[in-house]
Amino acid sequence: MTWWTVMTLEWRILRRDRSVHVVLGLCAAFSLFASLSGGRVAGELSEGLERSQAEVAERYAEHRTSLERLEGSKQPIMSKDPRNTVWMAQGGAARIAVLPPAPLAPLATGQRDIRPQAVRVTSEVNLIHEFETETPIIGPTRMAVGAFDPAFFFVVLFPLVVIALSYELLSGERERGTLAMLLSQPVSQVGLIVGKATARFLLLCAVTLTCGIVGLVLGGAELGSGAAWAQVGLYLALLFGWGAFWFALSIWVNAGGGASAKNALTLVGFWLIFVVVVPGLSDVLVDTLYPPPSQVELLHEAREASKEVREKLDALEGRHDINPKQGKTARAIVEVEEALLERAEPILAEVKEQMRTRNAFLERLRFVSPALLVQISMEDLAGAGTYRHDHFEDAADTYHDAFRAHFAGRIRADEPLTLKAFDAIPSFTYRERPLSDLGGRVLVNLAVLLALAVALVGLARSGLSRVGRLTR
């Protein structure tokens, strides 16, 4: 009798086991519910971004209509006039830089609760980003554990499903008095436990991967491109590796020869360490070594550094005996804003470097826990991780410079905004990093999971071989 025969027999037994049906049914139900919940959050975000973009498009259409009507007109330029270059630069022609939802956005909320998905862009200096969208009110439970989405389900709850299916792989046979009878057949303990684990693993995979795909459809994932399906493949491979790790851990624990209750308690202990304790301590360690910069402190330091310059700007814009939006005064406003940028830029650059160093350290810490590997990979696949948000904020900063430059030249030349110049206002389009970058990050994490699974099975094999065929 080989492990394959054991697997076939175990498969038949599992199909008749009602407790297995209950566990798998709950797994499927929670998986689909998590997908619907993640899809709802992603859908609300998408609708908010669409409303913001529609507002910009409507405002630009109104300005364009006004410029067509005023083109060549001798009417004096008023303060809130689309020909008024300074007013348009400081808000009238404000645009938003949008980070569009990724195809698999329902998978994870990730950094979307705390990082901007859209940034309002004007010619003024951004001491901090002006968020275009607002995060809904978040209760204390969500703040503590995160949103209930597929990432939360698979990282936190899925290992418990594996434990329920595998804690008594070998001990259950011994406690029922059937182990000696099974080992009297030409099968080793290694073949027996691997065959039983493989059957349960494949059954769980069938349910998990099916629910994973159905959940993406129910959650509203955009699966209309080849790149999206490549990411789906990475997602399913990640789930396979995560399940393989926990089944391998169960095999190793069962190889110790303990009772079923002891095995279950040991596995739950590992779950607490890998999923709860180590990630929590990692956050504490990161906050201790690289505390996040305070937005209040940032504003205070930037304002102190630019206080003198800001007073000059306020004085120029607050006078009533001149039109502060035209002529020499307008040029002075541009010069003062550039001086403000020059003084604030070192502080902003220091803060950005702090955040990058912090995120890089957190990236290295992911290897201390398999749960962190899976969480970060799920966030990357959902387009909600630090990896993508850092790239977006860099692109938004570059776009802000281009937006300011477009208006600064016309203000210095004291030229009104013409229809041609209005149509040439730069727009923002986010360009994704190559799919190979994302694939490389996820595959590295997947390789670590599979390597750990192989190592655990190897350790279990060694343990089973030492105790002999009939002693356990």
C-alpha positions in Angstrom: 0.0 0.0 0.0 1.4 3.4 -1.0 0.7 6.9 0.1 -1.4 7.3 -3.0 -3.7 4.4 -2.0 -4.0 5.9 1.5 -4.9 9.3 -0.1 -7.6 7.6 -2.3 -9.1 5.8 0.7 -9.0 8.9 2.8 -10.7 10.9 0.1 -13.7 8.4 0.1 -13.9 8.7 3.9 -13.9 12.5 3.9 -16.7 12.6 1.4 -18.9 10.8 4.0 -17.7 12.8 7.0 -20.4 15.3 8.0 -18.0 17.2 10.3 -15.7 17.8 7.3 -18.7 19.1 5.3 -19.5 21.5 8.1 -15.9 22.8 8.3 -15.6 23.2 4.6 -19.1 24.8 4.3 -18.2 27.4 6.9 -14.9 28.0 5.2 -16.7 28.6 1.9 -19.3 30.8 3.5 -16.8 33.1 5.3 -14.6 33.2 2.2 -17.5 34.4 0.0 -18.7 36.9 2.7 -15.2 38.3 3.0 -15.1 38.8 -0.8 -18.5 40.6 -0.8 -17.3 42.8 2.1 -14.0 43.6 0.4 -15.9 44.3 -2.9 -18.2 46.7 -1.1 -15.3 48.7 0.3 -13.6 48.7 -3.0 -16.8 49.7 -4.7 -17.4 52.7 -2.4 -13.9 53.8 -3.0 -14.3 53.6 -6.8 -17.6 55.5 -6.7 -16.0 58.2 -4.6 -13.1 58.6 -7.0 -15.6 58.7 -10.0 -17.5 61.5 -8.3 -14.3 63.5 -7.7 -13.3 63.1 -11.3 -16.7 64.0 -12.5 -16.6 67.2 -10.5 -13.3 68.1 -12.0 -14.5 67.4 -15.5 -17.7 69.5 -15.0 -15.7 72.4 -13.6 -13.2 72.2 -16.5 -16.1 72.2 -19.0 -17.6 75.3 -17.4 -14.2 77.1 -17.5 -13.8 76.1 -21.2 -17.2 77.4 -22.1 -16.4 80.7 -20.3 -13.0 81.0 -22.1 -14.6 80.4 -25.5 -17.1 83.2 -24.7 -14.5 85.6 -23.4 -11.8 84.9 -26.0 -10.8 88.2 -27.5 -13.1 90.1 -25.2 -12.2 93.5 -23.8 -14.0 92.8 -20.5 -11.7 93.4 -17.5 -10.4 90.3 -15.8 -12.2 89.7 -12.5 -10.8 87.9 -9.5 -12.6 84.6 -10.2 -12.2 84.7 -13.9 -10.9 81.7 -16.0 -8.6 84.1 -17.7 -7.1 85.0 -14.3 -4.0 82.8 -14.3 -3.2 83.1 -10.6 -6.7 82.3 -9.5 -6.9 79.3 -11.8 -3.5 78.0 -10.6 -4.4 78.3 -7.0 -7.7 76.5 -7.2 -9.9 77.4 -10.2 -8.2 74.8 -12.3 -7.3 72.4 -9.5 -7.0 68.8 -10.6 -6.8 65.5 -8.7 -4.1 62.9 -9.1 -5.9 59.5 -8.7 -4.6 56.1 -7.8 -7.1 53.9 -9.6 -8.3 50.7 -7.9 -6.3 47.7 -9.0 -8.1 44.8 -10.8 -8.1 42.7 -7.6 -8.9 45.6 -5.3 -11.6 43.5 -3.3 -8.8 41.3 -2.0 -7.5 43.7 0.7 -8.2 47.1 2.1 -4.5 47.4 3.1 -3.1 50.9 3.1 -6.2 52.5 1.7 -7.5 53.4 5.1 -4.4 55.5 5.9 -2.8 56.5 2.5 -4.4 58.8 -0.1 -6.1 57.3 -3.2 -6.5 60.8 -4.7 -4.6 64.0 -4.1 -5.8 67.5 -4.9 -3.2 69.4 -6.9 -2.9 73.2 -7.2 0.1 75.5 -7.8 0.4 76.1 -4.0 3.0 74.4 -1.9 1.8 71.1 -0.4 2.9 71.1 3.2 0.9 67.9 3.5 -1.1 66.2 0.8 -4.7 67.3 0.5 -6.8 64.1 0.4 -9.6 64.3 -2.1 -11.5 61.4 -0.6 -12.3 60.8 3.0 -12.1 57.5 4.9 -15.5 56.6 6.4 -15.8 56.5 10.2 -14.0 53.5 11.4 -15.0 51.7 14.6 -12.5 50.5 17.2 -12.7 46.9 16.1 -11.8 47.6 12.5 -9.0 49.9 13.7 -7.6 47.0 15.8 -8.0 44.1 13.3 -8.6 45.7 9.9 -11.4 45.3 7.5 -13.1 41.9 7.0 -11.9 41.1 3.5 -10.3 38.1 1.8 -6.8 39.1 3.1 -8.1 39.0 6.7 -10.0 35.8 6.2 -7.1 33.9 4.6 -4.4 35.3 6.9 -6.3 35.0 10.2 -9.1 32.5 9.9 -8.0 30.1 7.2 -5.2 28.5 9.3 -7.9 27.6 11.9 -9.7 25.7 9.2 -6.5 23.8 8.3 -6.0 23.0 12.0 -9.5 21.7 12.3 -8.9 19.3 9.4 -5.4 18.1 10.3 -4.7 18.1 14.1 -5.5 14.4 14.4 -3.9 13.0 11.3 -2.0 10.3 13.1 -3.2 10.7 16.7 -6.8 10.1 15.7 -6.0 6.7 14.2 -4.1 5.7 17.4 -6.9 6.9 19.7 -9.5 5.0 17.7 -7.3 1.8 17.9 -6.9 1.6 14.1 -3.3 2.7 13.7 -1.8 -0.8 14.4 -4.1 -2.4 11.9 -3.3 0.2 9.3 0.5 -0.2 9.9 0.2 -4.0 9.5 -0.3 -3.2 5.9 2.7 -2.5 3.7 2.6 1.3 4.4 4.9 3.3 6.6 3.9 6.0 9.1 5.3 8.5 6.7 3.2 7.2 3.8 0.1 7.0 6.0 0.3 10.6 7.3 1.3 12.1 4.0 -1.5 10.3 2.2 -4.1 11.4 4.7 -2.8 15.0 4.7 -2.7 15.2 0.9 -6.3 14.1 0.6 -7.4 16.7 3.1 -5.2 19.4 1.6 -6.5 18.8 -2.0 -10.1 18.8 -0.7 -9.6 22.1 1.0 -7.7 23.5 -2.0 -10.7 22.6 -4.3 -13.0 24.5 -2.0 -10.7 27.4 -1.4 -9.6 28.0 -4.9 -13.1 27.7 -6.2 -14.4 30.2 -3.6 -11.4 32.4 -4.4 -12.4 32.8 -8.0 -16.1 33.0 -7.3 -15.4 35.6 -4.6 -13.4 37.8 -7.0 -16.4 37.8 -9.4 -18.9 38.5 -6.6 -16.6 41.2 -5.2 -16.5 43.0 -8.5 -12.9 42.4 -9.4 -12.0 43.6 -12.9 -11.0 40.4 -14.7 -11.1 41.6 -18.3 -7.4 41.7 -19.0 -4.6 39.2 -19.3 -2.6 41.0 -16.5 -5.6 40.6 -14.2 -5.7 36.9 -14.8 -2.0 36.7 -14.2 -2.6 38.3 -10.8 -5.4 35.8 -10.2 -2.9 33.0 -10.8 -0.5 34.5 -8.3 -3.3 34.8 -5.8 -4.4 31.2 -6.1 -0.7 30.0 -6.0 -0.3 32.1 -2.8 -3.4 30.4 -1.2 -1.9 27.0 -2.2 1.4 27.8 -0.6 -0.3 29.1 2.6 -2.4 26.0 2.9 0.7 23.8 2.2 2.6 25.5 5.0 -0.1 24.8 7.6 -0.6 21.2 6.6 3.1 20.7 6.7 3.2 22.2 10.2 0.4 19.8 11.2 2.3 16.8 9.9 5.3 17.9 11.9 3.3 18.3 15.1 1.5 14.9 14.6 4.9 13.3 14.1 5.7 14.2 17.7 3.4 11.4 18.9 1.2 13.5 21.1 -2.6 13.1 21.7 -5.1 14.9 19.5 -5.9 17.5 22.2 -2.2 18.3 22.6 -1.7 18.6 18.8 -4.6 21.0 18.5 -3.3 23.1 21.4 0.2 23.1 19.9 -1.1 24.2 16.5 -3.3 26.9 17.9 -0.2 28.1 19.8 1.7 28.3 16.6 -1.3 30.2 15.1 -1.1 32.7 17.9 2.6 33.2 17.4 2.6 33.5 13.6 -0.6 35.4 13.1 -1.1 37.5 16.2 2.0 37.8 18.4 4.9 38.2 15.8 3.0 40.7 13.6 2.0 42.7 16.6 5.5 42.8 18.0 6.8 43.7 14.5 4.6 46.8 14.5 5.8 47.7 18.0 9.4 47.2 16.9 9.0 49.4 13.8 7.2 52.1 15.7 10.0 52.1 18.3 12.9 52.1 15.9 11.3 54.2 13.2 8.4 56.2 14.7 6.1 57.6 12.0 6.4 61.4 11.6 3.6 63.4 13.2 1.5 65.4 10.8 1.0 68.0 13.4 4.7 68.3 14.0 5.3 68.4 10.3 3.0 71.3 9.8 4.4 73.1 12.7 8.0 72.8 11.5 7.1 73.6 7.9 5.2 76.7 9.0 7.9 77.9 11.4 10.5 77.5 8.6 8.3 79.4 6.2 6.7 81.9 8.6 8.5 85.0 7.2 7.7 84.0 3.6 4.1 83.2 4.4 3.6 86.6 6.1 4.8 88.3 2.9 2.4 86.1 0.8 -0.6 86.9 3.1 0.3 90.6 2.9 0.3 90.5 -0.8 -3.0 88.6 -1.1 -4.7 90.6 1.6 -4.3 94.1 0.2 -7.4 95.9 -1.2 -5.7 98.8 -3.0 -4.3 96.5 -5.7 -5.4 93.5 -7.7 -3.2 90.8 -6.2 -3.8 88.5 -9.1 -2.2 90.5 -11.8 1.0 92.3 -12.8 4.0 92.7 -10.5 1.9 91.5 -7.5 1.1 88.2 -9.3 4.8 87.7 -10.1 5.7 88.4 -6.5 3.2 85.8 -5.3 4.9 83.2 -7.5 8.3 84.2 -6.2 7.1 84.0 -2.6 5.5 80.6 -3.2 8.8 79.4 -4.6 10.6 80.7 -1.6 8.1 78.9 0.6 8.7 75.7 -1.3 12.5 76.1 -1.0 12.2 76.4 2.8 9.7 73.7 3.3 11.2 71.1 0.9 14.0 69.9 3.2 11.5 69.1 5.9 9.2 67.3 3.5 12.1 65.4 2.0 13.3 64.3 5.5 9.8 63.1 6.4 9.6 61.2 3.1 12.9 59.5 3.8 11.8 58.6 7.3 8.7 56.9 5.9 10.7 55.1 3.2 13.2 53.8 5.8 10.4 52.7 8.0 8.7 50.8 5.2 11.9 49.2 4.0 12.5 47.9 7.5 9.0 46.5 7.7 9.5 44.8 4.3 12.5 43.0 5.8 10.6 42.0 8.9 8.0 40.1 6.8 10.3 37.0 6.8 9.9 36.6 10.6 6.4 35.3 10.1 4.7 33.4 7.3 1.5 35.4 8.0 3.3 38.7 7.2 4.5 37.2 3.9 0.9 36.4 3.0 -0.6 39.7 4.2 1.9 41.8 2.3 1.5 39.7 -0.8 -2.3 40.0 -0.6 -2.1 43.8 -0.2 0.3 43.9 -3.2 -2.1 41.9 -5.4 -5.0 44.2 -4.3 -2.9 47.3 -5.2 -3.3 48.5 -1.6 0.2 47.9 -0.3 3.0 50.3 0.6 4.8 49.2 -2.6 2.1 50.8 -4.9 1.2 53.8 -2.7 4.8 55.0 -2.5 5.0 54.8 -6.3 1.8 56.8 -6.6 2.9 59.5 -4.2 6.1 60.0 -6.1 4.1 60.3 -9.3 1.8 62.8 -7.7 4.7 64.9 -6.5 6.2 64.9 -10.0 2.8 65.9 -11.5 2.5 68.7 -9.0 5.8 70.2 -10.2 4.6 70.0 -13.8 1.2 71.7 -12.9 3.0 74.5 -11.1 5.5 75.0 -13.9 2.6 75.3 -16.5 1.2 78.4 -14.7 4.4 79.9 -13.3 5.7 81.0 -16.8 2.4 82.7 -17.8 2.2 84.5 -14.4 5.8 85.8 -14.8 5.0 87.0 -18.3 1.7 88.6 -17.0 -0.3 86.7 -19.6 -4.0 85.8 -19.1 -5.0 82.2 -19.5 -6.1 81.6 -23.1 -8.2 78.8 -24.4 -5.1 77.1 -25.9 -3.2 77.4 -22.6 -6.2 76.1 -20.7 -6.4 73.0 -23.0 -2.7 72.4 -22.4 -3.0 72.2 -18.6 -1.3 68.8 -17.8 -3.4 66.0 -16.6 -2.4 63.1 -14.4 -2.4 59.5 -15.5 -1.1 56.8 -13.1 1.2 54.3 -14.8 1.5 51.0 -13.1 4.8 49.4 -12.5 5.6 46.4 -14.7 3.7 43.2 -13.8 7.0 41.4 -13.5 7.8 43.6 -10.4 4.6 42.6 -8.7 5.1 38.9 -9.7 8.6 38.9 -8.5 7.6 40.2 -5.0 4.8 37.6 -4.6 6.8 34.7 -6.0 9.6 35.4 -3.5 7.1 35.2 -0.6 5.5 32.1 -2.1 8.9 30.4 -2.5 9.6 31.0 1.2 6.3 29.4 2.2 6.9 26.4 0.1 10.5 26.0 1.4 9.2 26.1 4.9 6.6 23.5 4.1 9.2 21.2 2.5 11.5 21.6 5.5 8.7 20.8 8.0 7.7 17.6 6.1 11.4 16.6 6.1 11.7 17.1 9.8 8.5 15.1 10.3 9.9 12.3 8.2 13.0 12.1 10.3 10.9 12.0 13.5 8.6 9.2 12.2 11.6 7.2 11.0 13.2 7.3 14.4 10.2 6.0 16.3 9.6 3.0 14.1 6.5 1.7 12.2 4.5 0.3 15.0 5.4 2.3 18.1 3.4 5.3 17.2 
